Amino acid sequence: MKIERTGTGRFVQGPSAVQARAEIQGAAAAGSRAVADVTTIMGIPETELTLKVHDAIMALLGEVEQLRRELRESQSRMQHLEKLADEDTLAPIANKRAFLRELNRIMSYSQRYKVPSSLIYFDLNGLKTINDTHGHVAGDAVLLHVANLLIESIRGSDLIGRLGGDEFGVILANADQQLAAEKAQTLARAIETTPFLWEGEHIPLSAAFGAYCFQPGEGTTSALANADRAMYENKRKSRGLQ
């Protein structure tokens, strides 16, 4: 190998050395290709194995995506079933089970943070007469009509539930007795003044109501009973009974 000194004081390899190194590198690369051409794993050429691995990975990704779709569908079905379990059969409001659960939660919150919250109990008047005169389909339409009126007239923090055949409950968060009584009267007026038409006939509606503010240490059963009692007191007074 010939070594030459440059004018800058650095040493460089002559042309023969560069050519020799290139030949050596070329031979090494050719040798590597030759080895690669004959390399096998478990008797399968590497090029064929790479294709199989690729296909296997794509198949696995397809299975993973399928599992993800099935999981999303299962979660969607579960959410739908949970909604059905909590929603009334006739109207888009809570059924009694869900209403009592939320009532217990609101009462616990009110007692813990010492903020007033209340319950309104509604009982529709004359639903049996409507069912007998116009049929149960008309009665169901009345229940849906009233539920929608209540939904449109409350705050987002409040909750409506159907407690029985013609009975509704409204939970008012952060509302004392006076505010609950005023809200109950407003809702009752909405029921009375909003027309309900059935097959071209106007059917008058009205509801008795009772408002009750939760007391410290009280349970849901007691709160419902007190609101129900207030409703019956209101109904007796409205009928002029003692």
DRENVEXBA-733760 format. One record per residue (C-alpha): residue number from 0; residue in three letters; chain; x, y, z. Coordinates in steps of 0.25 Angstrom, whole numbers. Layout:
# residues N
+-----+-----+---+-------+-------+-------+
!   k !   r ! c !     X !     Y !     Z !
+-----+-----+---+-------+-------+-------+
! NUM ! ala ! A !     X !     Y !     Z !
...
+-----+-----+---+-------+-------+-------+
***
This chain:
# residues 242
+-----+-----+---+-------+-------+-------+
!   k !   r ! c !     X !     Y !     Z !
+-----+-----+---+-------+-------+-------+
!   0 ! met ! A !     0 !     0 !     0 !
!   1 ! lys ! A !     6 !    13 !    -4 !
!   2 ! ile ! A !     5 !    25 !     6 !
!   3 ! glu ! A !     6 !    39 !     1 !
!   4 ! arg ! A !     8 !    52 !     9 !
!   5 ! thr ! A !     0 !    64 !     5 !
!   6 ! gly ! A !     4 !    78 !     5 !
!   7 ! thr ! A !    -5 !    81 !    17 !
!   8 ! gly ! A !     3 !    71 !    26 !
!   9 ! arg ! A !    -8 !    60 !    25 !
!  10 ! phe ! A !    -6 !    46 !    20 !
!  11 ! val ! A !   -15 !    40 !     9 !
!  12 ! gln ! A !   -16 !    27 !     3 !
!  13 ! gly ! A !   -12 !    26 !   -11 !
!  14 ! pro ! A !   -21 !    21 !   -23 !
!  15 ! ser ! A !   -17 !     7 !   -21 !
!  16 ! ala ! A !   -21 !     6 !    -6 !
!  17 ! val ! A !   -34 !    12 !    -9 !
!  18 ! gln ! A !   -37 !     2 !   -20 !
!  19 ! ala ! A !   -33 !    -9 !   -12 !
!  20 ! arg ! A !   -42 !    -5 !     0 !
!  21 ! ala ! A !   -54 !    -4 !   -10 !
!  22 ! glu ! A !   -51 !   -18 !   -15 !
!  23 ! ile ! A !   -51 !   -23 !    -1 !
!  24 ! gln ! A !   -64 !   -17 !     2 !
!  25 ! gly ! A !   -70 !   -21 !   -11 !
!  26 ! ala ! A !   -66 !   -36 !    -8 !
!  27 ! ala ! A !   -71 !   -35 !     6 !
!  28 ! ala ! A !   -85 !   -30 !     1 !
!  29 ! ala ! A !   -86 !   -41 !    -9 !
!  30 ! gly ! A !   -82 !   -51 !     1 !
!  31 ! ser ! A !   -93 !   -45 !    10 !
!  32 ! arg ! A !  -103 !   -46 !    -1 !
!  33 ! ala ! A !   -99 !   -60 !    -4 !
!  34 ! val ! A !  -101 !   -64 !    11 !
!  35 ! ala ! A !  -114 !   -57 !    11 !
!  36 ! asp ! A !  -119 !   -65 !    -1 !
!  37 ! val ! A !  -117 !   -78 !     5 !
!  38 ! thr ! A !  -121 !   -74 !    20 !
!  39 ! thr ! A !  -133 !   -82 !    24 !
!  40 ! ile ! A !  -141 !   -83 !    37 !
!  41 ! met ! A !  -147 !   -96 !    41 !
!  42 ! gly ! A !  -145 !  -100 !    26 !
!  43 ! ile ! A !  -153 !   -88 !    21 !
!  44 ! pro ! A !  -145 !   -78 !    12 !
!  45 ! glu ! A !  -144 !   -64 !    19 !
!  46 ! thr ! A !  -152 !   -57 !     8 !
!  47 ! glu ! A !  -163 !   -67 !     9 !
!  48 ! leu ! A !  -163 !   -66 !    24 !
!  49 ! thr ! A !  -164 !   -51 !    23 !
!  50 ! leu ! A !  -177 !   -52 !    15 !
!  51 ! lys ! A !  -183 !   -62 !    25 !
!  52 ! val ! A !  -179 !   -52 !    36 !
!  53 ! his ! A !  -185 !   -41 !    29 !
!  54 ! asp ! A !  -198 !   -49 !    26 !
!  55 ! ala ! A !  -199 !   -54 !    41 !
!  56 ! ile ! A !  -197 !   -40 !    46 !
!  57 ! met ! A !  -208 !   -34 !    37 !
!  58 ! ala ! A !  -217 !   -46 !    41 !
!  59 ! leu ! A !  -215 !   -43 !    55 !
!  60 ! leu ! A !  -218 !   -28 !    53 !
!  61 ! gly ! A !  -231 !   -32 !    47 !
!  62 ! glu ! A !  -234 !   -40 !    58 !
!  63 ! val ! A !  -231 !   -29 !    68 !
!  64 ! glu ! A !  -239 !   -19 !    60 !
!  65 ! gln ! A !  -251 !   -29 !    60 !
!  66 ! leu ! A !  -250 !   -30 !    75 !
!  67 ! arg ! A !  -250 !   -15 !    77 !
!  68 ! arg ! A !  -263 !   -14 !    69 !
!  69 ! glu ! A !  -269 !   -25 !    77 !
!  70 ! leu ! A !  -265 !   -18 !    90 !
!  71 ! arg ! A !  -271 !    -5 !    85 !
!  72 ! glu ! A !  -284 !   -12 !    81 !
!  73 ! ser ! A !  -284 !   -19 !    94 !
!  74 ! gln ! A !  -282 !    -5 !   102 !
!  75 ! ser ! A !  -293 !     1 !    93 !
!  76 ! arg ! A !  -303 !   -10 !    97 !
!  77 ! met ! A !  -299 !    -9 !   111 !
!  78 ! gln ! A !  -302 !     6 !   111 !
!  79 ! his ! A !  -315 !     4 !   104 !
!  80 ! leu ! A !  -319 !    -7 !   114 !
!  81 ! glu ! A !  -315 !     2 !   126 !
!  82 ! lys ! A !  -323 !    13 !   120 !
!  83 ! leu ! A !  -335 !     4 !   119 !
!  84 ! ala ! A !  -333 !    -1 !   133 !
!  85 ! asp ! A !  -334 !    13 !   138 !
!  86 ! glu ! A !  -345 !    19 !   129 !
!  87 ! asp ! A !  -360 !    19 !   130 !
!  88 ! thr ! A !  -367 !    10 !   120 !
!  89 ! leu ! A !  -376 !    21 !   115 !
!  90 ! ala ! A !  -368 !    34 !   116 !
!  91 ! pro ! A !  -353 !    39 !   115 !
!  92 ! ile ! A !  -352 !    40 !   130 !
!  93 ! ala ! A !  -347 !    32 !   142 !
!  94 ! asn ! A !  -354 !    20 !   147 !
!  95 ! lys ! A !  -357 !    18 !   161 !
!  96 ! arg ! A !  -344 !    10 !   164 !
!  97 ! ala ! A !  -335 !    20 !   158 !
!  98 ! phe ! A !  -343 !    32 !   164 !
!  99 ! leu ! A !  -341 !    26 !   178 !
! 100 ! arg ! A !  -326 !    24 !   175 !
! 101 ! glu ! A !  -324 !    38 !   171 !
! 102 ! leu ! A !  -333 !    43 !   183 !
! 103 ! asn ! A !  -324 !    36 !   192 !
! 104 ! arg ! A !  -312 !    42 !   186 !
! 105 ! ile ! A !  -317 !    56 !   186 !
! 106 ! met ! A !  -322 !    55 !   201 !
! 107 ! ser ! A !  -308 !    50 !   205 !
! 108 ! tyr ! A !  -302 !    62 !   197 !
! 109 ! ser ! A !  -311 !    72 !   204 !
! 110 ! gln ! A !  -308 !    66 !   218 !
! 111 ! arg ! A !  -293 !    66 !   216 !
! 112 ! tyr ! A !  -292 !    80 !   211 !
! 113 ! lys ! A !  -304 !    86 !   218 !
! 114 ! val ! A !  -311 !    91 !   206 !
! 115 ! pro ! A !  -326 !    90 !   205 !
! 116 ! ser ! A !  -333 !    81 !   194 !
! 117 ! ser ! A !  -347 !    77 !   192 !
! 118 ! leu ! A !  -357 !    67 !   186 !
! 119 ! ile ! A !  -370 !    70 !   179 !
! 120 ! tyr ! A !  -380 !    59 !   178 !
! 121 ! phe ! A !  -391 !    60 !   167 !
! 122 ! asp ! A !  -404 !    52 !   166 !
! 123 ! leu ! A !  -412 !    54 !   153 !
! 124 ! asn ! A !  -426 !    56 !   155 !
! 125 ! gly ! A !  -436 !    48 !   147 !
! 126 ! leu ! A !  -427 !    39 !   139 !
! 127 ! lys ! A !  -436 !    27 !   142 !
! 128 ! thr ! A !  -448 !    35 !   135 !
! 129 ! ile ! A !  -439 !    38 !   123 !
! 130 ! asn ! A !  -436 !    23 !   122 !
! 131 ! asp ! A !  -450 !    19 !   123 !
! 132 ! thr ! A !  -455 !    29 !   114 !
! 133 ! his ! A !  -445 !    30 !   103 !
! 134 ! gly ! A !  -437 !    17 !   105 !
! 135 ! his ! A !  -423 !    14 !   111 !
! 136 ! val ! A !  -416 !    19 !    99 !
! 137 ! ala ! A !  -421 !    32 !   102 !
! 138 ! gly ! A !  -417 !    31 !   117 !
! 139 ! asp ! A !  -403 !    27 !   113 !
! 140 ! ala ! A !  -403 !    39 !   104 !
! 141 ! val ! A !  -407 !    48 !   116 !
! 142 ! leu ! A !  -395 !    42 !   124 !
! 143 ! leu ! A !  -385 !    45 !   113 !
! 144 ! his ! A !  -391 !    59 !   111 !
! 145 ! val ! A !  -389 !    63 !   126 !
! 146 ! ala ! A !  -375 !    57 !   126 !
! 147 ! asn ! A !  -371 !    65 !   114 !
! 148 ! leu ! A !  -377 !    78 !   121 !
! 149 ! leu ! A !  -369 !    75 !   134 !
! 150 ! ile ! A !  -356 !    73 !   126 !
! 151 ! glu ! A !  -358 !    86 !   119 !
! 152 ! ser ! A !  -361 !    93 !   132 !
! 153 ! ile ! A !  -349 !    89 !   141 !
! 154 ! arg ! A !  -334 !    92 !   142 !
! 155 ! gly ! A !  -324 !    82 !   137 !
! 156 ! ser ! A !  -320 !    79 !   152 !
! 157 ! asp ! A !  -334 !    74 !   155 !
! 158 ! leu ! A !  -339 !    60 !   153 !
! 159 ! ile ! A !  -353 !    55 !   149 !
! 160 ! gly ! A !  -358 !    41 !   151 !
! 161 ! arg ! A !  -371 !    33 !   150 !
! 162 ! leu ! A !  -374 !    27 !   163 !
! 163 ! gly ! A !  -387 !    20 !   160 !
! 164 ! gly ! A !  -399 !    19 !   150 !
! 165 ! asp ! A !  -402 !    34 !   151 !
! 166 ! glu ! A !  -392 !    39 !   161 !
! 167 ! phe ! A !  -379 !    47 !   157 !
! 168 ! gly ! A !  -368 !    52 !   166 !
! 169 ! val ! A !  -358 !    64 !   164 !
! 170 ! ile ! A !  -345 !    65 !   172 !
! 171 ! leu ! A !  -341 !    80 !   173 !
! 172 ! ala ! A !  -326 !    81 !   176 !
! 173 ! asn ! A !  -323 !    93 !   185 !
! 174 ! ala ! A !  -337 !    98 !   187 !
! 175 ! asp ! A !  -343 !   101 !   201 !
! 176 ! gln ! A !  -358 !    99 !   205 !
! 177 ! gln ! A !  -363 !   112 !   199 !
! 178 ! leu ! A !  -356 !   111 !   186 !
! 179 ! ala ! A !  -361 !    96 !   185 !
! 180 ! ala ! A !  -375 !   101 !   188 !
! 181 ! glu ! A !  -374 !   112 !   177 !
! 182 ! lys ! A !  -369 !   102 !   167 !
! 183 ! ala ! A !  -379 !    92 !   170 !
! 184 ! gln ! A !  -390 !   103 !   167 !
! 185 ! thr ! A !  -383 !   107 !   154 !
! 186 ! leu ! A !  -383 !    93 !   149 !
! 187 ! ala ! A !  -397 !    90 !   153 !
! 188 ! arg ! A !  -402 !   102 !   145 !
! 189 ! ala ! A !  -394 !    98 !   133 !
! 190 ! ile ! A !  -401 !    84 !   134 !
! 191 ! glu ! A !  -415 !    92 !   135 !
! 192 ! thr ! A !  -412 !   102 !   124 !
! 193 ! thr ! A !  -405 !    94 !   113 !
! 194 ! pro ! A !  -416 !    88 !   104 !
! 195 ! phe ! A !  -416 !    73 !   102 !
! 196 ! leu ! A !  -424 !    69 !    90 !
! 197 ! trp ! A !  -428 !    55 !    87 !
! 198 ! glu ! A !  -435 !    52 !    74 !
! 199 ! gly ! A !  -439 !    66 !    72 !
! 200 ! glu ! A !  -445 !    67 !    86 !
! 201 ! his ! A !  -439 !    76 !    97 !
! 202 ! ile ! A !  -437 !    68 !   110 !
! 203 ! pro ! A !  -435 !    77 !   122 !
! 204 ! leu ! A !  -424 !    72 !   132 !
! 205 ! ser ! A !  -420 !    76 !   146 !
! 206 ! ala ! A !  -411 !    71 !   157 !
! 207 ! ala ! A !  -411 !    71 !   172 !
! 208 ! phe ! A !  -397 !    73 !   178 !
! 209 ! gly ! A !  -389 !    74 !   190 !
! 210 ! ala ! A !  -375 !    80 !   193 !
! 211 ! tyr ! A !  -366 !    76 !   204 !
! 212 ! cys ! A !  -352 !    80 !   208 !
! 213 ! phe ! A !  -343 !    69 !   213 !
! 214 ! gln ! A !  -339 !    69 !   228 !
! 215 ! pro ! A !  -325 !    65 !   233 !
! 216 ! gly ! A !  -324 !    50 !   236 !
! 217 ! glu ! A !  -337 !    46 !   228 !
! 218 ! gly ! A !  -338 !    34 !   219 !
! 219 ! thr ! A !  -344 !    33 !   205 !
! 220 ! thr ! A !  -356 !    26 !   210 !
! 221 ! ser ! A !  -359 !    37 !   220 !
! 222 ! ala ! A !  -357 !    48 !   210 !
! 223 ! leu ! A !  -366 !    41 !   200 !
! 224 ! ala ! A !  -377 !    39 !   211 !
! 225 ! asn ! A !  -376 !    54 !   215 !
! 226 ! ala ! A !  -377 !    59 !   201 !
! 227 ! asp ! A !  -389 !    49 !   198 !
! 228 ! arg ! A !  -396 !    54 !   211 !
! 229 ! ala ! A !  -394 !    69 !   207 !
! 230 ! met ! A !  -400 !    65 !   193 !
! 231 ! tyr ! A !  -412 !    59 !   200 !
! 232 ! glu ! A !  -414 !    71 !   209 !
! 233 ! asn ! A !  -413 !    80 !   197 !
! 234 ! lys ! A !  -424 !    72 !   190 !
! 235 ! arg ! A !  -433 !    72 !   202 !
! 236 ! lys ! A !  -432 !    87 !   203 !
! 237 ! ser ! A !  -434 !    89 !   188 !
! 238 ! arg ! A !  -447 !    81 !   189 !
! 239 ! gly ! A !  -452 !    89 !   201 !
! 240 ! leu ! A !  -450 !    77 !   211 !
! 241 ! gln ! A !  -446 !    78 !   225 !
+-----+-----+---+-------+-------+-------+
***
